[in-house]
Amino acid sequence: MEPTKELLEALKSKLQIDFYKKLEKGNIEAARRTTRFIHSQFAQIAEKMDFFVEVFAERYPAEIKIISPNWATLKKLYNQLIQDIEKDLPRHLTDKEVKEDLKTYQELFKDIFWQVIQDMAVCIDAIAPQLLALVEKQKKSRIWPRAEYTKKYLSLKDNKNYRPYKQIINAREEAIQIYLSTTEKNKRKIKDPMPEGGPWEGYYHAWLTYPLDDYRIVYKWNPAAKTVTFLIIDKHKSLGLKGHT
């Protein structure tokens, strides 16, 4: 299964299970905690989806014709969901308070959240197979970069600290390859040059997302050979990156 498709399906699972099911059980604080992950997941998906729609509209019109309207609807529904969460799940609302009148709150949460989450799931189900088809077509093109990995990089991915987040890392690797297959321009968060004068000068870095948002993937891009070599994963400060860069 492709990383971007995995991200979409993970988002659907987070919405339907980690968020809504916890609301139904009165676990308000746990449901509220999942919203940060949902926000980060959606931001990563949005970055890629907006890029897909813009870059691949002419190359893959059949897929984009389905993806584009569903993606536009999904963004509107997501914004509505966030507004509803901010309005109807105030921070002072506790598990204890909800569980004391659970049936009333269950009906309230169903009225507010159930339909918008179901509508988001419908959009995701429409987008995911088209996205998979689009990425597969792009991979078969002559311009798709070949991925190479250093032993250090692979050992880090298999390290106990990173292993639970392979989905996030794999999705970022795919985003890098897709971007490099379409343009040579630098792009913040995907193709950021490493600082001059440092040990990684001449290479690039890409941001990871929550809960790895302090970490970066460093990679080497060889446009002549069309190869991208993934070198290391580390905290941005350890890589000599100042501030949140």
C-alpha positions in Angstrom: 0.0 0.0 0.0 1.3 3.4 -0.9 2.3 5.8 1.9 -0.1 8.6 0.9 -3.0 6.2 0.7 -1.9 4.9 4.1 -2.0 8.5 5.5 -5.5 9.0 4.2 -6.8 5.7 5.6 -5.0 6.4 8.9 -6.8 9.8 9.1 -10.1 8.1 8.5 -9.3 5.6 11.3 -8.3 8.4 13.7 -11.5 10.2 13.0 -13.9 7.3 13.3 -12.2 5.3 16.1 -9.7 7.3 18.0 -11.8 10.5 18.1 -15.5 9.6 17.7 -15.6 6.3 19.5 -13.8 7.9 22.5 -16.4 10.7 22.5 -19.2 8.0 22.6 -17.6 6.4 25.6 -17.2 9.8 27.4 -13.4 9.8 27.1 -13.4 13.5 26.2 -9.8 14.2 27.3 -8.5 11.3 25.2 -10.5 12.4 22.2 -9.3 15.9 22.5 -5.7 14.7 22.6 -6.1 13.0 19.2 -7.0 16.3 17.6 -3.3 17.3 17.5 -2.4 14.1 15.6 -5.4 14.6 13.3 -4.3 18.2 12.6 -0.7 17.1 11.8 -1.9 14.2 9.7 -4.2 16.5 7.7 -1.5 19.1 7.2 0.9 16.5 5.7 -1.8 15.2 3.4 -2.8 18.7 2.4 0.7 19.6 1.4 0.9 16.6 -0.9 -2.7 16.8 -2.2 -2.5 20.4 -3.2 0.7 19.7 -5.0 -0.8 16.6 -6.8 -3.8 18.6 -8.0 -1.6 21.5 -9.3 1.1 19.5 -10.9 -0.7 16.4 -12.3 -3.9 18.1 -13.6 -2.7 17.8 -17.3 -0.7 14.6 -17.0 -3.4 12.5 -15.2 -6.7 14.2 -15.9 -8.9 11.2 -15.3 -7.6 10.7 -11.7 -7.5 14.4 -10.9 -11.1 14.9 -12.1 -12.2 12.7 -9.2 -9.5 13.7 -6.7 -9.9 17.5 -7.1 -13.6 18.0 -6.1 -13.4 15.4 -3.3 -10.3 17.0 -2.0 -11.9 20.4 -2.0 -14.9 19.0 -0.1 -12.7 17.2 2.4 -10.9 20.4 3.2 -14.2 22.2 3.9 -15.4 19.4 6.1 -12.1 19.3 8.0 -12.4 23.1 8.7 -15.9 22.6 9.8 -14.8 19.7 12.1 -12.1 21.8 13.7 -14.5 24.7 14.3 -17.0 22.3 15.9 -14.3 20.8 18.1 -13.2 24.3 19.3 -16.8 25.3 19.9 -18.4 22.2 21.4 -15.5 20.5 23.2 -14.4 23.3 25.5 -11.3 22.6 27.6 -13.4 22.9 30.8 -15.5 19.9 29.8 -14.3 16.8 31.7 -14.7 13.1 31.4 -16.4 13.1 34.8 -19.0 15.7 33.7 -19.8 13.9 30.5 -20.1 10.4 32.0 -22.5 11.7 34.6 -25.0 12.4 31.8 -23.5 10.2 29.1 -26.7 9.5 27.0 -27.4 13.2 26.6 -23.8 13.9 25.5 -23.8 10.9 23.2 -26.8 12.3 21.3 -25.2 15.8 21.3 -21.9 14.5 19.9 -23.8 12.4 17.3 -25.7 15.5 16.1 -22.5 17.6 15.9 -19.8 15.2 14.8 -21.1 12.0 13.3 -22.3 13.2 9.9 -19.2 15.4 9.2 -16.9 12.5 10.0 -18.9 10.1 7.8 -18.8 12.7 4.9 -15.1 13.0 5.3 -14.7 9.2 5.1 -16.7 9.2 1.9 -14.3 11.7 0.4 -11.3 9.7 1.5 -12.7 6.5 0.0 -13.1 8.3 -3.3 -9.7 9.9 -3.3 -7.5 7.0 -2.1 -7.8 4.6 -5.1 -7.4 7.4 -7.6 -4.3 8.6 -5.7 -2.8 5.1 -5.7 -3.4 4.9 -9.5 -1.8 8.3 -10.0 1.3 7.5 -8.0 1.7 4.1 -9.7 1.6 5.8 -13.1 4.2 8.4 -12.0 6.5 5.7 -10.7 6.5 4.0 -14.1 7.6 7.2 -15.8 11.3 7.6 -16.7 11.6 10.6 -14.4 10.8 8.8 -11.2 13.8 9.0 -8.9 15.4 5.8 -7.7 15.7 5.6 -3.9 18.8 4.5 -2.2 19.5 4.2 1.5 22.6 4.3 3.6 23.1 1.6 6.2 22.9 4.2 8.9 19.5 5.5 7.6 18.0 2.0 7.4 19.3 1.2 10.9 17.7 4.4 12.3 14.3 3.6 10.6 14.4 0.2 12.4 15.5 1.7 15.7 12.9 1.4 18.5 12.6 5.2 18.6 11.6 5.5 15.0 10.0 2.1 14.2 6.5 3.2 15.5 6.6 6.1 13.0 7.6 4.3 9.8 4.4 5.4 8.2 5.2 9.0 8.7 8.8 8.5 7.5 7.7 6.4 4.4 5.2 9.1 3.4 7.9 11.8 3.6 10.2 9.7 1.4 7.4 9.4 -1.1 6.8 13.1 -1.0 10.4 13.8 -1.7 10.5 11.4 -4.7 7.2 12.9 -6.1 8.5 16.4 -5.8 11.9 15.6 -7.3 10.2 13.8 -10.2 8.4 17.0 -11.2 10.7 20.0 -10.6 14.2 21.1 -9.7 13.1 24.0 -7.6 13.8 24.1 -3.9 10.7 23.9 -1.6 10.4 24.6 2.0 9.8 21.5 4.2 10.5 19.1 1.2 13.7 20.3 -0.5 15.4 22.7 1.9 19.2 23.1 1.3 21.4 22.3 4.3 23.4 25.2 5.7 26.7 26.2 3.9 29.9 25.4 5.8 28.3 22.6 7.8 28.9 18.8 7.5 25.9 18.4 5.3 26.5 21.2 2.9 25.3 20.3 -0.6 22.6 18.1 0.7 18.9 18.7 1.4 16.5 18.1 4.3 12.8 17.5 4.6 10.6 18.0 7.6 8.8 15.2 9.4 5.4 15.7 11.0 4.1 15.3 14.5 5.2 13.6 16.7 8.5 13.8 14.8 8.2 17.5 14.0 11.6 18.3 15.5 13.2 15.8 13.2 14.5 16.0 9.6 15.4 13.6 6.8 18.7 14.5 5.2 19.2 13.3 1.6 21.4 13.6 -1.4 19.8 14.4 -4.8 21.7 13.4 -8.0 19.6 14.9 -10.9 21.8 13.4 -13.6 21.5 9.9 -12.3 17.9 10.5 -11.0 18.8 9.0 -7.6 17.9 10.2 -4.2 20.0 8.8 -1.3 18.5 9.0 2.1 21.3 9.6 4.6 20.1 10.3 8.1 17.2 11.2 10.4 18.0 13.5 13.3 16.7 16.4 15.3 17.0 19.7 13.5 19.3 21.2 16.1 21.7 18.3 16.0 21.9 18.8 12.2 23.0 22.4 12.7 19.6 23.9 11.7 18.8 27.0 13.7 15.3 27.7 15.0 12.4 25.9 13.5 14.0 25.4 10.1 
